[in-house]
Amino acid sequence: MNNNEQNGLLTKNGVNYLIPFILITSCFALWGFANDVTTPMVKAFSKIFRMSVTEGAMVPVAFYLGYFVMAFPAAMYIQRYSFKNGVLIGLALYAIGALLFFPAKMTGMFFPFLLAYFILTCGLSFLETSCNPYIYCMGSEETATQRLNLAQAFNPIGVLAGSYVAMHYVQARMSPIDSVERMALDDQQFELIKDHDLSVLIQPYVYIGAFILILLILIWITRMPKISSTASNKPLRQSLKELIHIKNYREGVIAQFFYIGAQVMCWTFIIQYGTRIFVSEGMEERAAEILSQKYNIAALVLFTVFRFICTYFLKYIAPGRLLTILAVIGGVAVAGVILFTDVNGLYCLVIVSACMSLMFPTIYGIALRGVGDSNVKVASAGLIMAILGGSVFPPLQAAIIDLKVSFLGLPATNVSFIVPLICFVVIALYGHRAYMRHQIYKEV
């Protein structure tokens, strides 16, 4: 058997990983669902608890903080045990966090929801820290970026499902009373409406929590192969010392930090952006929010389609070069979001999602290039910790909106998109530098 037969897209050392690939890829859709059923909740929580945009932005802070806190513990756990055990722990925490939404609703307070989000995303951190390197190792290193993009292509299916559920089963069923009217309610009326809206809001989380428990049992009873490393017990300190001296990896973690920030901002504040436009045209607030969510779904559909398209292009265009091209186009689209004050800006924001489709798995695959099998689990944890960008950047953008920062007569919502514009500049620079390094390596 020749080397090409032994190592391919889904084979390594003659072992076929098709079934494990299918099972683990199913988890990609699950964290996609959690991410995008949650994105519109920033606006929903702000209305339900009569909070500012900045206070509502504590939802993504709690959500992505769980990724940061649990990434290295997850890496150490799977380093000692296995990818499968890491997936099972991740699913268990995911289910617990989701089911905690019911007691959180019973308290009638905002903080318990943040705790539930944190626990849920500790589970997502376990899942992503386990699943991404697992997929990475299910074939040759040469096809790793393509394989990651293929697995990640199923993530938007969950994203679309989450966004659809948020629009039709949460936003559309919440009380039609807008934010201004809610402020004028007396305490008794406010509590009645808050209780109704929270009952609506928690349903997707309770149902997905129950579904995750069933999936956990199915994966637990399924026999999964172990992918071993020649130095799987390498000390964490040694791995970190080696990784920090790899420029390509170090810059990849930074680029991932900025990418996640850009993604969360563009998908979170599209609701505020569209609502401002449609309300200024005479539409009532609830209808404007639902219409804005439809644009968000359009953006996610584009994201899904372009994930497959870009995966195909990777056969012909180097990952670093394609990443640079898309980051530049994305930056130009964000500039349109800032400068247009009508629906054209919303169209530009939808286009940005097409550009983002390739970025997470491509940055991930490029950054892991050359780290070695013995360091891949710890290196993966560092890239998952970079998801902290989703906690850091949204409050900055929300603060610009709340402070009503204006520039050249542009609305504060428009001006706030200068933050994701900066993120795309950083991503473009990383893509270019990674491409140039790879070209030099190939020549040598």
Secondary structure as UniProt FT lines:
FT   HELIX           3..6
FT   STRAND          11..12
FT   TURN            13..14
FT   STRAND          15..16
FT   HELIX           18..38
FT   TURN            39..40
FT   HELIX           41..48
FT   TURN            49..50
FT   HELIX           53..56
FT   HELIX           58..80
FT   HELIX           83..99
FT   HELIX           101..107
FT   HELIX           111..136
FT   HELIX           141..143
FT   HELIX           144..152
FT   TURN            153..154
FT   HELIX           155..165
FT   HELIX           166..170
FT   HELIX           171..173
FT   HELIX           179..183
FT   HELIX           187..221
FT   TURN            230..233
FT   HELIX           236..244
FT   HELIX           247..268
FT   HELIX           270..280
FT   TURN            281..282
FT   HELIX           285..313
FT   TURN            314..316
FT   HELIX           319..339
FT   HELIX           343..356
FT   TURN            357..358
FT   HELIX           359..367
FT   TURN            368..370
FT   HELIX           373..375
FT   HELIX           376..385
FT   HELIX           386..388
FT   HELIX           389..402
FT   TURN            403..404
FT   TURN            408..409
FT   HELIX           412..415
FT   TURN            416..417
FT   HELIX           418..443
//
